[in-house]
Amino acid sequence: MSDTENVDWQELESNDGTEAGLPATEKNNGETKTAGDLEAVFDVPVKVSAVLGKANLQISQLLKLGPGSVVELDRKVGEAVDIYVNNRLVARGEVVLVDNQLGVTMTEIIKGEN
C-alpha cells in the first residue's frame, strides 16, 4: 500500500471545496464545514494495523519457528481482516494485491461506541 506522504491532498478536493466523496456539513453558526477544515491535522501520524488473525504460542513453540514455519491463525481463508487505527478497531476489510504489494480494502466501517 502506498505511503500517505505520496498522496496529493489537492487532488482529493472537489470543485466546491469539499473533500471528494465527503459531504459538506453545517456548523452551528450556519457556515459550511468541509473536510478541508481538518487540514491542520493532516500531518498528525497515526498507527494503522491490519490484523490477519491471532495465535497463542508457548515460548518453546516460538523458539522452534524458522523459515518456512506455518503459524495457524484463528481466522479462516477469506474471512475479513480487522483494521485498527491507534489500537482502536475502525473497520474490516479484505486483503488485495496492489502493484505486487499487499494492501487492504475496507469493506465495513465500525461505528464508534461514543
The first five atom37 places (N, CA, C, CB, O) and aatype in JSON, in Angstrom:
{
  "aatype": [12, 15, 3, 16, 6, 2, 19, 3, 17, 5, 6, 10, 6, 15, 2, 3, 7, 16, 6, 0, 7, 10, 14, 0, 16, 6, 11, 2, 2, 7, 6, 16, 11, 16, 0, 7, 3, 10, 6, 0, 19, 13, 3, 19, 14, 19, 11, 19, 15, 0, 19, 10, 7, 11, 0, 2, 10, 5, 9, 15, 5, 10, 10, 11, 10, 7, 14, 7, 15, 19, 19, 6, 10, 3, 1, 11, 19, 7, 6, 0, 19, 3, 9, 18, 19, 2, 2, 1, 10, 19, 0, 1, 7, 6, 19, 19, 10, 19, 3, 2, 5, 10, 7, 19, 16, 12, 16, 6, 9, 9, 11, 7, 6, 2],
  "atom_mask": [
    [1, 1, 1, 1, 1],
    [1, 1, 1, 1, 1],
    [1, 1, 1, 1, 1],
    [1, 1, 1, 1, 1],
    [1, 1, 1, 1, 1],
    [1, 1, 1, 1, 1],
    [1, 1, 1, 1, 1],
    [1, 1, 1, 1, 1],
    [1, 1, 1, 1, 1],
    [1, 1, 1, 1, 1],
    [1, 1, 1, 1, 1],
    [1, 1, 1, 1, 1],
    [1, 1, 1, 1, 1],
    [1, 1, 1, 1, 1],
    [1, 1, 1, 1, 1],
    [1, 1, 1, 1, 1],
    [1, 1, 1, 0, 1],
    [1, 1, 1, 1, 1],
    [1, 1, 1, 1, 1],
    [1, 1, 1, 1, 1],
    [1, 1, 1, 0, 1],
    [1, 1, 1, 1, 1],
    [1, 1, 1, 1, 1],
    [1, 1, 1, 1, 1],
    [1, 1, 1, 1, 1],
    [1, 1, 1, 1, 1],
    [1, 1, 1, 1, 1],
    [1, 1, 1, 1, 1],
    [1, 1, 1, 1, 1],
    [1, 1, 1, 0, 1],
    [1, 1, 1, 1, 1],
    [1, 1, 1, 1, 1],
    [1, 1, 1, 1, 1],
    [1, 1, 1, 1, 1],
    [1, 1, 1, 1, 1],
    [1, 1, 1, 0, 1],
    [1, 1, 1, 1, 1],
    [1, 1, 1, 1, 1],
    [1, 1, 1, 1, 1],
    [1, 1, 1, 1, 1],
    [1, 1, 1, 1, 1],
    [1, 1, 1, 1, 1],
    [1, 1, 1, 1, 1],
    [1, 1, 1, 1, 1],
    [1, 1, 1, 1, 1],
    [1, 1, 1, 1, 1],
    [1, 1, 1, 1, 1],
    [1, 1, 1, 1, 1],
    [1, 1, 1, 1, 1],
    [1, 1, 1, 1, 1],
    [1, 1, 1, 1, 1],
    [1, 1, 1, 1, 1],
    [1, 1, 1, 0, 1],
    [1, 1, 1, 1, 1],
    [1, 1, 1, 1, 1],
    [1, 1, 1, 1, 1],
    [1, 1, 1, 1, 1],
    [1, 1, 1, 1, 1],
    [1, 1, 1, 1, 1],
    [1, 1, 1, 1, 1],
    [1, 1, 1, 1, 1],
    [1, 1, 1, 1, 1],
    [1, 1, 1, 1, 1],
    [1, 1, 1, 1, 1],
    [1, 1, 1, 1, 1],
    [1, 1, 1, 0, 1],
    [1, 1, 1, 1, 1],
    [1, 1, 1, 0, 1],
    [1, 1, 1, 1, 1],
    [1, 1, 1, 1, 1],
    [1, 1, 1, 1, 1],
    [1, 1, 1, 1, 1],
    [1, 1, 1, 1, 1],
    [1, 1, 1, 1, 1],
    [1, 1, 1, 1, 1],
    [1, 1, 1, 1, 1],
    [1, 1, 1, 1, 1],
    [1, 1, 1, 0, 1],
    [1, 1, 1, 1, 1],
    [1, 1, 1, 1, 1],
    [1, 1, 1, 1, 1],
    [1, 1, 1, 1, 1],
    [1, 1, 1, 1, 1],
    [1, 1, 1, 1, 1],
    [1, 1, 1, 1, 1],
    [1, 1, 1, 1, 1],
    [1, 1, 1, 1, 1],
    [1, 1, 1, 1, 1],
    [1, 1, 1, 1, 1],
    [1, 1, 1, 1, 1],
    [1, 1, 1, 1, 1],
    [1, 1, 1, 1, 1],
    [1, 1, 1, 0, 1],
    [1, 1, 1, 1, 1],
    [1, 1, 1, 1, 1],
    [1, 1, 1, 1, 1],
    [1, 1, 1, 1, 1],
    [1, 1, 1, 1, 1],
    [1, 1, 1, 1, 1],
    [1, 1, 1, 1, 1],
    [1, 1, 1, 1, 1],
    [1, 1, 1, 1, 1],
    [1, 1, 1, 0, 1],
    [1, 1, 1, 1, 1],
    [1, 1, 1, 1, 1],
    [1, 1, 1, 1, 1],
    [1, 1, 1, 1, 1],
    [1, 1, 1, 1, 1],
    [1, 1, 1, 1, 1],
    [1, 1, 1, 1, 1],
    [1, 1, 1, 1, 1],
    [1, 1, 1, 0, 1],
    [1, 1, 1, 1, 1],
    [1, 1, 1, 1, 1]
  ],
  "atom_positions": [
    [[0.85, -1.16, 0.0], [0.0, 0.0, 0.0], [0.89, 1.23, 0.0], [-0.96, 0.0, 1.21], [1.95, 1.19, 0.63]],
    [[0.53, 2.31, -0.67], [1.39, 3.47, -0.76], [1.37, 4.28, 0.51], [0.96, 4.34, -1.93], [0.41, 4.24, 1.28]],
    [[2.45, 5.02, 0.74], [2.55, 5.88, 1.92], [1.65, 7.08, 1.77], [4.0, 6.33, 2.15], [1.41, 7.54, 0.65]],
    [[1.15, 7.6, 2.88], [0.31, 8.8, 2.82], [1.13, 10.01, 2.41], [-0.36, 9.05, 4.16], [0.56, 11.01, 1.98]],
    [[2.46, 9.93, 2.53], [3.31, 11.03, 2.1], [3.2, 11.24, 0.6], [4.76, 10.77, 2.49], [3.45, 12.34, 0.11]],
    [[2.84, 10.21, -0.14], [2.74, 10.29, -1.59], [1.37, 10.76, -2.07], [3.04, 8.96, -2.2], [1.15, 10.92, -3.27]],
    [[0.44, 10.98, -1.15], [-0.91, 11.39, -1.51], [-0.92, 12.88, -1.8], [-1.92, 11.04, -0.39], [-0.43, 13.68, -1.01]],
    [[-1.49, 13.26, -2.93], [-1.67, 14.67, -3.26], [-3.05, 15.07, -2.76], [-1.51, 14.94, -4.81], [-4.06, 14.8, -3.42]],
    [[-3.1, 15.72, -1.59], [-4.37, 16.06, -0.97], [-5.17, 17.02, -1.82], [-4.14, 16.65, 0.41], [-6.4, 17.04, -1.73]],
    [[-4.51, 17.83, -2.65], [-5.22, 18.77, -3.51], [-6.08, 18.02, -4.53], [-4.23, 19.69, -4.24], [-7.16, 18.48, -4.9]],
    [[-5.6, 16.84, -4.98], [-6.37, 16.05, -5.94], [-7.65, 15.51, -5.32], [-5.52, 14.89, -6.48], [-8.62, 15.25, -6.03]],
    [[-7.66, 15.33, -4.0], [-8.83, 14.79, -3.32], [-9.92, 15.83, -3.14], [-8.44, 14.23, -1.99], [-11.06, 15.48, -2.84]],
    [[-9.59, 17.1, -3.31], [-10.57, 18.16, -3.09], [-11.4, 18.36, -4.35], [-9.87, 19.47, -2.68], [-10.85, 18.4, -5.46]],
    [[-12.7, 18.48, -4.2], [-13.58, 18.67, -5.35], [-13.7, 20.16, -5.67], [-14.97, 18.06, -5.08], [-13.16, 20.99, -4.95]],
    [[-14.41, 20.49, -6.73], [-14.54, 21.87, -7.18], [-15.3, 22.76, -6.2], [-15.23, 21.9, -8.5], [-15.07, 23.97, -6.17]],
    [[-16.2, 22.19, -5.39], [-16.98, 23.01, -4.48], [-16.3, 23.2, -3.12], [-18.35, 22.39, -4.28], [-16.91, 23.74, -2.2]],
    [[-15.03, 22.76, -2.99], [-14.29, 22.96, -1.76], [-14.43, 21.84, -0.76], [0.0, 0.0, 0.0], [-13.76, 21.85, 0.28]],
    [[-15.29, 20.86, -1.03], [-15.43, 19.73, -0.12], [-14.45, 18.66, -0.55], [-16.89, 19.18, -0.11], [-14.0, 18.63, -1.69]],
    [[-14.12, 17.78, 0.38], [-13.26, 16.67, 0.03], [-14.05, 15.71, -0.86], [-12.73, 15.95, 1.3], [-15.25, 15.51, -0.66]],
    [[-13.38, 15.11, -1.82], [-14.02, 14.18, -2.73], [-14.63, 13.04, -1.93], [-13.02, 13.64, -3.78], [-13.96, 12.42, -1.11]],
    [[-15.88, 12.76, -2.17], [-16.57, 11.66, -1.5], [-17.05, 11.98, -0.1], [0.0, 0.0, 0.0], [-17.73, 11.16, 0.52]],
    [[-16.73, 13.17, 0.41], [-17.17, 13.53, 1.75], [-18.13, 14.7, 1.66], [-15.96, 13.88, 2.65], [-17.8, 15.71, 1.04]],
    [[-19.29, 14.6, 2.26], [-20.28, 15.67, 2.17], [-19.91, 16.86, 3.04], [-21.65, 15.16, 2.57], [-19.24, 16.71, 4.06]],
    [[-20.33, 18.03, 2.62], [-20.18, 19.22, 3.47], [-21.24, 19.15, 4.56], [-20.33, 20.55, 2.62], [-22.33, 18.63, 4.33]],
    [[-20.91, 19.66, 5.75], [-21.87, 19.67, 6.84], [-22.01, 21.11, 7.34], [-21.43, 18.72, 8.0], [-21.21, 21.98, 6.99]],
    [[-23.02, 21.34, 8.13], [-23.27, 22.68, 8.64], [-22.66, 22.84, 10.03], [-24.78, 22.97, 8.69], [-22.77, 21.95, 10.87]],
    [[-22.02, 23.97, 10.27], [-21.53, 24.32, 11.6], [-22.68, 24.92, 12.39], [-20.32, 25.31, 11.53], [-23.74, 25.21, 11.82]],
    [[-22.49, 25.11, 13.66], [-23.53, 25.71, 14.5], [-23.88, 27.12, 14.07], [-23.09, 25.71, 15.94], [-25.03, 27.54, 14.2]],
    [[-22.9, 27.87, 13.55], [-23.16, 29.25, 13.17], [-23.65, 29.38, 11.73], [-21.91, 30.07, 13.35], [-23.77, 30.5, 11.23]],
    [[-23.95, 28.29, 11.07], [-24.5, 28.33, 9.72], [-23.48, 28.3, 8.61], [0.0, 0.0, 0.0], [-23.86, 28.21, 7.44]],
    [[-22.17, 28.37, 8.92], [-21.15, 28.29, 7.88], [-21.02, 26.85, 7.42], [-19.79, 28.82, 8.4], [-21.25, 25.91, 8.18]],
    [[-20.64, 26.68, 6.15], [-20.42, 25.34, 5.64], [-19.09, 24.81, 6.13], [-20.48, 25.32, 4.1], [-18.07, 25.5, 6.04]],
    [[-19.09, 23.61, 6.65], [-17.88, 22.95, 7.16], [-17.51, 21.84, 6.19], [-18.09, 22.39, 8.61], [-18.37, 21.05, 5.81]],
    [[-16.25, 21.75, 5.79], [-15.79, 20.7, 4.88], [-14.67, 19.92, 5.53], [-15.33, 21.29, 3.53], [-14.13, 20.33, 6.56]],
    [[-14.31, 18.8, 4.92], [-13.19, 18.01, 5.41], [-11.89, 18.8, 5.28], [-13.08, 16.68, 4.64], [-10.93, 18.51, 6.0]],
    [[-11.85, 19.79, 4.39], [-10.68, 20.65, 4.26], [-10.4, 21.43, 5.54], [0.0, 0.0, 0.0], [-9.27, 21.87, 5.75]],
    [[-11.41, 21.62, 6.39], [-11.23, 22.31, 7.66], [-10.33, 21.51, 8.61], [-12.57, 22.57, 8.32], [-9.85, 22.04, 9.61]],
    [[-10.11, 20.24, 8.3], [-9.26, 19.39, 9.13], [-7.81, 19.43, 8.68], [-9.77, 17.96, 9.1], [-6.99, 18.64, 9.17]],
    [[-7.46, 20.33, 7.78], [-6.12, 20.37, 7.22], [-5.04, 20.46, 8.29], [-6.0, 21.53, 6.28], [-3.93, 19.97, 8.07]],
    [[-5.32, 21.07, 9.41], [-4.33, 21.2, 10.48], [-3.9, 19.86, 11.04], [-4.9, 22.06, 11.6], [-2.8, 19.76, 11.59]],
    [[-4.71, 18.83, 10.91], [-4.36, 17.52, 11.46], [-3.9, 16.53, 10.39], [-5.54, 16.94, 12.21], [-3.65, 15.37, 10.71]],
    [[-3.79, 16.94, 9.13], [-3.38, 16.04, 8.06], [-2.0, 15.46, 8.29], [-3.42, 16.77, 6.73], [-1.73, 14.34, 7.85]],
    [[-1.11, 16.18, 8.96], [0.26, 15.72, 9.18], [0.45, 14.97, 10.49], [1.2, 16.88, 9.14], [1.58, 14.59, 10.82]],
    [[-0.61, 14.74, 11.24], [-0.51, 14.01, 12.51], [-0.35, 12.53, 12.19], [-1.76, 14.27, 13.42], [-1.2, 11.94, 11.53]],
    [[0.74, 11.92, 12.66], [0.95, 10.5, 12.36], [-0.01, 9.61, 13.17], [2.41, 10.1, 12.66], [-0.3, 9.89, 14.33]],
    [[-0.49, 8.55, 12.53], [-1.32, 7.56, 13.2], [-0.77, 6.18, 12.87], [-2.82, 7.69, 12.77], [-0.15, 5.99, 11.83]],
    [[-0.99, 5.24, 13.75], [-0.55, 3.87, 13.54], [-1.73, 3.08, 12.97], [-0.02, 3.22, 14.86], [-2.77, 2.97, 13.62]],
    [[-1.56, 2.52, 11.78], [-2.61, 1.72, 11.14], [-2.14, 0.27, 11.08], [-2.95, 2.26, 9.7], [-1.03, -0.01, 10.61]],
    [[-2.97, -0.65, 11.57], [-2.64, -2.07, 11.57], [-3.77, -2.85, 10.94], [-2.37, -2.57, 13.0], [-4.95, -2.58, 11.18]],
    [[-3.42, -3.83, 10.13], [-4.39, -4.77, 9.57], [-4.07, -6.14, 10.16], [-4.35, -4.78, 7.98], [-3.01, -6.7, 9.88]],
    [[-4.98, -6.67, 10.96], [-4.73, -7.92, 11.67], [-5.37, -9.07, 10.9], [-5.28, -7.86, 13.13], [-6.59, -9.15, 10.77]],
    [[-4.52, -9.95, 10.38], [-5.0, -11.12, 9.64], [-5.59, -12.17, 10.56], [-3.86, -11.73, 8.82], [-6.51, -12.88, 10.18]],
    [[-5.07, -12.27, 11.77], [-5.52, -13.25, 12.73], [-4.58, -13.26, 13.91], [0.0, 0.0, 0.0], [-3.58, -12.54, 13.93]],
    [[-4.9, -14.08, 14.89], [-4.08, -14.17, 16.1], [-3.81, -15.62, 16.42], [-4.77, -13.48, 17.29], [-4.55, -16.51, 16.02]],
    [[-2.72, -15.84, 17.15], [-2.37, -17.18, 17.6], [-1.7, -17.07, 18.97], [-1.43, -17.9, 16.57], [-0.97, -16.12, 19.23]],
    [[-1.96, -18.04, 19.82], [-1.29, -18.12, 21.12], [-0.25, -19.22, 21.04], [-2.31, -18.38, 22.28], [-0.57, -20.37, 20.7]],
    [[1.0, -18.87, 21.35], [2.09, -19.84, 21.31], [2.83, -19.81, 22.64], [3.07, -19.53, 20.14], [2.92, -18.77, 23.3]],
    [[3.34, -20.95, 23.04], [4.24, -21.0, 24.17], [5.61, -20.56, 23.69], [4.28, -22.42, 24.81], [5.91, -20.66, 22.5]],
    [[6.44, -20.09, 24.59], [7.77, -19.63, 24.21], [8.56, -20.77, 23.55], [8.53, -19.09, 25.43], [9.32, -20.53, 22.61]],
    [[8.39, -21.97, 24.04], [9.11, -23.11, 23.44], [8.68, -23.32, 21.99], [8.86, -24.41, 24.26], [9.51, -23.65, 21.14]],
    [[7.38, -23.12, 21.68], [6.91, -23.24, 20.3], [7.46, -22.09, 19.45], [5.38, -23.25, 20.25], [7.83, -22.3, 18.3]],
    [[7.5, -20.9, 20.01], [8.0, -19.74, 19.3], [9.47, -19.91, 18.92], [7.83, -18.48, 20.15], [9.88, -19.56, 17.81]],
    [[10.26, -20.46, 19.85], [11.68, -20.65, 19.59], [11.94, -21.7, 18.53], [12.38, -21.04, 20.87], [13.02, -21.71, 17.92]],
    [[10.99, -22.59, 18.28], [11.15, -23.63, 17.26], [10.82, -23.13, 15.86], [10.27, -24.82, 17.6], [11.09, -23.82, 14.88]],
    [[10.23, -21.93, 15.75], [9.86, -21.4, 14.44], [11.11, -21.02, 13.65], [8.94, -20.19, 14.59], [12.1, -20.55, 14.21]],
    [[11.04, -21.22, 12.37], [12.14, -20.85, 11.48], [11.58, -20.57, 10.11], [0.0, 0.0, 0.0], [10.36, -20.58, 9.91]],
    [[12.45, -20.3, 9.14], [11.99, -20.05, 7.77], [11.12, -21.22, 7.27], [13.19, -19.84, 6.83], [11.51, -22.38, 7.39]],
    [[9.98, -20.89, 6.72], [9.06, -21.91, 6.21], [8.07, -22.43, 7.22], [0.0, 0.0, 0.0], [7.18, -23.2, 6.87]],
    [[8.21, -22.03, 8.48], [7.26, -22.46, 9.51], [5.89, -21.86, 9.23], [7.75, -22.06, 10.93], [5.78, -20.76, 8.69]],
    [[4.85, -22.59, 9.6], [3.48, -22.12, 9.42], [2.86, -21.94, 10.8], [2.65, -23.11, 8.55], [2.9, -22.85, 11.63]],
    [[2.3, -20.77, 11.03], [1.6, -20.49, 12.28], [0.11, -20.44, 11.96], [2.1, -19.14, 12.94], [-0.32, -19.64, 11.14]],
    [[-0.66, -21.3, 12.61], [-2.1, -21.35, 12.38], [-2.77, -20.21, 13.11], [-2.68, -22.71, 12.83], [-2.59, -20.04, 14.32]],
    [[-3.56, -19.43, 12.38], [-4.26, -18.28, 12.95], [-5.7, -18.66, 13.27], [-4.22, -17.08, 11.99], [-6.19, -19.71, 12.85]],
    [[-6.37, -17.79, 14.0], [-7.75, -18.05, 14.44], [-8.79, -17.64, 13.4], [-8.01, -17.32, 15.73], [-9.98, -17.56, 13.73]],
    [[-8.39, -17.38, 12.16], [-9.32, -16.98, 11.1], [-9.27, -17.98, 9.96], [-8.99, -15.56, 10.59], [-8.3, -18.71, 9.78]],
    [[-10.35, -18.0, 9.2], [-10.43, -18.86, 8.03], [-10.05, -18.06, 6.78], [-11.85, -19.47, 7.9], [-10.1, -16.83, 6.78]],
    [[-9.69, -18.76, 5.72], [-9.36, -18.12, 4.45], [-10.59, -17.36, 3.96], [-8.91, -19.17, 3.39], [-11.7, -17.89, 3.96]],
    [[-10.39, -16.12, 3.53], [-11.48, -15.3, 3.02], [-12.22, -14.5, 4.08], [0.0, 0.0, 0.0], [-13.05, -13.65, 3.75]],
    [[-11.93, -14.77, 5.35], [-12.57, -14.02, 6.43], [-11.99, -12.61, 6.49], [-12.39, -14.75, 7.79], [-10.81, -12.42, 6.18]],
    [[-12.8, -11.64, 6.87], [-12.37, -10.24, 6.91], [-11.23, -10.03, 7.9], [-13.56, -9.34, 7.28], [-11.15, -10.7, 8.93]],
    [[-10.34, -9.09, 7.56], [-9.27, -8.7, 8.47], [-9.73, -7.47, 9.24], [-7.94, -8.42, 7.69], [-10.52, -6.66, 8.74]],
    [[-9.24, -7.32, 10.46], [-9.57, -6.17, 11.28], [-8.58, -5.05, 11.01], [-9.58, -6.54, 12.78], [-7.37, -5.3, 10.93]],
    [[-9.07, -3.82, 10.88], [-8.23, -2.66, 10.63], [-8.3, -1.77, 11.86], [-8.67, -1.9, 9.34], [-9.37, -1.31, 12.26]],
    [[-7.14, -1.53, 12.46], [-7.03, -0.71, 13.67], [-6.31, 0.59, 13.35], [-6.29, -1.48, 14.78], [-5.35, 0.6, 12.57]],
    [[-6.76, 1.68, 13.94], [-6.05, 2.96, 13.9], [-5.77, 3.33, 15.34], [-6.89, 4.09, 13.14], [-6.69, 3.47, 16.15]],
    [[-4.48, 3.48, 15.66], [-4.06, 3.75, 17.03], [-4.67, 2.76, 18.01], [-4.44, 5.19, 17.44], [-5.2, 3.14, 19.05]],
    [[-4.6, 1.49, 17.67], [-5.07, 0.37, 18.5], [-6.57, 0.37, 18.74], [-4.37, 0.39, 19.82], [-7.04, -0.25, 19.7]],
    [[-7.33, 1.06, 17.9], [-8.79, 1.08, 18.0], [-9.38, 0.49, 16.72], [-9.32, 2.53, 18.26], [-9.05, 0.94, 15.62]],
    [[-10.25, -0.5, 16.86], [-10.88, -1.12, 15.7], [-11.77, -0.1, 14.99], [-11.71, -2.36, 16.11], [-12.7, 0.44, 15.59]],
    [[-11.48, 0.18, 13.71], [-12.25, 1.16, 12.96], [-12.93, 0.58, 11.73], [-11.37, 2.31, 12.56], [-13.88, 1.17, 11.22]],
    [[-12.44, -0.57, 11.24], [-13.01, -1.12, 10.01], [-12.65, -2.59, 9.87], [-12.53, -0.33, 8.78], [-11.82, -3.12, 10.6]],
    [[-13.3, -3.22, 8.91], [-12.94, -4.57, 8.48], [-12.73, -4.51, 6.98], [-14.05, -5.64, 8.88], [-13.31, -3.67, 6.29]],
    [[-11.9, -5.4, 6.48], [-11.61, -5.35, 5.06], [-11.1, -6.66, 4.51], [0.0, 0.0, 0.0], [-11.09, -7.69, 5.19]],
    [[-10.67, -6.59, 3.25], [-10.15, -7.76, 2.55], [-8.73, -7.47, 2.07], [-11.06, -8.15, 1.35], [-8.4, -6.34, 1.71]],
    [[-7.91, -8.51, 2.07], [-6.55, -8.38, 1.56], [-6.6, -8.33, 0.05], [-5.65, -9.54, 2.06], [-7.29, -9.13, -0.58]],
    [[-5.86, -7.38, -0.55], [-5.8, -7.23, -2.0], [-4.34, -7.1, -2.43], [-6.63, -6.0, -2.48], [-3.47, -6.83, -1.6]],
    [[-4.09, -7.31, -3.7], [-2.76, -7.15, -4.27], [-2.76, -5.87, -5.09], [-2.36, -8.38, -5.14], [-3.55, -5.73, -6.03]],
    [[-1.86, -4.92, -4.75], [-1.77, -3.64, -5.45], [-0.34, -3.46, -5.91], [-2.22, -2.46, -4.52], [0.57, -3.31, -5.1]],
    [[-0.12, -3.48, -7.22], [1.23, -3.31, -7.77], [2.23, -4.24, -7.09], [1.69, -1.85, -7.62], [3.29, -3.79, -6.64]],
    [[1.91, -5.52, -7.02], [2.76, -6.54, -6.42], [3.05, -6.32, -4.93], [4.06, -6.61, -7.16], [4.04, -6.83, -4.41]],
    [[2.21, -5.56, -4.26], [2.31, -5.38, -2.82], [0.96, -5.7, -2.19], [2.76, -3.93, -2.46], [-0.09, -5.5, -2.81]],
    [[1.0, -6.21, -0.96], [-0.26, -6.48, -0.26], [-0.88, -5.19, 0.23], [-0.03, -7.45, 0.91], [-0.18, -4.27, 0.65]],
    [[-2.18, -5.13, 0.18], [-2.92, -4.0, 0.7], [-4.22, -4.49, 1.31], [0.0, 0.0, 0.0], [-4.51, -5.69, 1.27]],
    [[-4.98, -3.58, 1.86], [-6.27, -3.92, 2.46], [-7.3, -2.94, 1.95], [-6.21, -3.9, 4.02], [-7.09, -1.73, 1.99]],
    [[-8.42, -3.45, 1.47], [-9.53, -2.59, 1.08], [-10.6, -2.68, 2.15], [-10.09, -2.99, -0.32], [-10.95, -3.77, 2.6]],
    [[-11.13, -1.54, 2.57], [-12.15, -1.52, 3.62], [-13.49, -1.94, 3.05], [-12.25, -0.13, 4.26], [-13.93, -1.43, 2.02]],
    [[-14.14, -2.87, 3.72], [-15.46, -3.33, 3.29], [-16.54, -2.94, 4.29], [-15.44, -4.84, 3.1], [-17.73, -2.94, 3.96]],
    [[-16.13, -2.6, 5.52], [-17.09, -2.26, 6.56], [-16.44, -1.28, 7.53], [-17.59, -3.54, 7.32], [-15.34, -1.53, 8.02]],
    [[-17.11, -0.17, 7.81], [-16.64, 0.79, 8.79], [-17.32, 0.48, 10.12], [-16.93, 2.26, 8.34], [-18.53, 0.3, 10.17]],
    [[-16.55, 0.43, 11.18], [-17.07, 0.14, 12.5], [-17.39, 1.47, 13.18], [-16.05, -0.71, 13.35], [-16.5, 2.3, 13.35]],
    [[-18.64, 1.66, 13.56], [-19.03, 2.9, 14.22], [-18.52, 2.92, 15.64], [-20.57, 3.07, 14.2], [-18.47, 1.89, 16.3]],
    [[-18.14, 4.11, 16.12], [-17.61, 4.29, 17.47], [-18.66, 4.0, 18.52], [0.0, 0.0, 0.0], [-19.86, 4.04, 18.25]],
    [[-18.19, 3.7, 19.7], [-19.09, 3.4, 20.82], [-19.57, 4.65, 21.51], [-18.4, 2.5, 21.83], [-20.46, 4.59, 22.35]],
    [[-18.98, 5.83, 21.15], [-19.34, 7.09, 21.83], [-20.72, 7.52, 21.45], [-18.35, 8.19, 21.49], [-21.19, 8.55, 21.91]]
  ]
}
